[in-house]
Amino acid sequence: MNLIGEMLSYPFIVRALVGGMAVSLCAALLGVSLVLKRYSMIGDGLSHVSFGALSIAIAVGWSPLKLSIPVVALAAFFLLRITESAKVKSDAAIAMISAVSLSVGILVTSFTTGMNTDVSSYMFGSILAMTREDVICSLALSAVVLVLYVFFYNKMFAVTFDENFAKATGVNVSLYNSLIAVLTAVTIVLGMRMMGAMLISSLVIFPALTAMRLFKSFRGVVIASGVLSLVCFCVGIVFSYAASAPAGASVVLVNLAAFVLFSLAAFARGKL
């Protein structure tokens, strides 16, 4: 308790906890649909698109978030359209966009500002980089993501499990696939300040995969994924502070430990 009290005395850690928990919850909920639809790597691709947009924004002196959110949302929309055409497989499309965007970001950075603190914080994440404005923006946009997710929960459930059946019942599958992609894009951009482009996709993938070890219903997995994401994020931040370790990497390792524990619990339950 003394350690936690000491942590909360630092404003930058409080900002990181508040903003990070909001983004982690959004990423976990969306991650369930993405993992089940086999789009789990879209987070990695979009994070690289975001890095490219952020590099350009920093180079020309624009607001990074104001440029990257619409760019990444547009990339998510077109990525979905490409994979729906069946001419390009989803993994190939994600790999292609990811490589190109990362290359653009690196080239722009090398020709302009160089690998300065701002670029490094977006690339690798930094707990010190969360400003008051970042937290307010994260809370506002995370609230929008959560409201839309809850409001369209039934439609997303139908689209996630059986697109053909959803079409037959009159659901606009393309619209809700696009909604999932855009909400994911917003979440990825918000989380990059904390986790970095290299690690942000872990917030999307790990909680869903961990929850699926023990829970089988969609609602059970969604709830467990959200709870796990919040707990793992908080534990990761505490470990980061105690061990003076990078916050993003600490959160990923805690998520990995939770995945291993849940996998062992599932194995033990299967033997009983």
TAHU-V422690 format. One record per helix or strand of 3 or more residues. SS is the DSSP state (~ for helix, > for strand). FROM is the first residue (numbers start at 1). LEN is the number of residues. If there is no record, write none. Layout:
BEGIN
SS FROM LEN
SS FROM LEN
END
This chain:
BEGIN
~ 2 7
~ 11 26
~ 42 19
~ 64 21
~ 90 22
~ 117 8
~ 127 3
~ 132 20
~ 153 9
~ 163 6
~ 173 23
~ 201 14
~ 218 26
~ 247 25
END
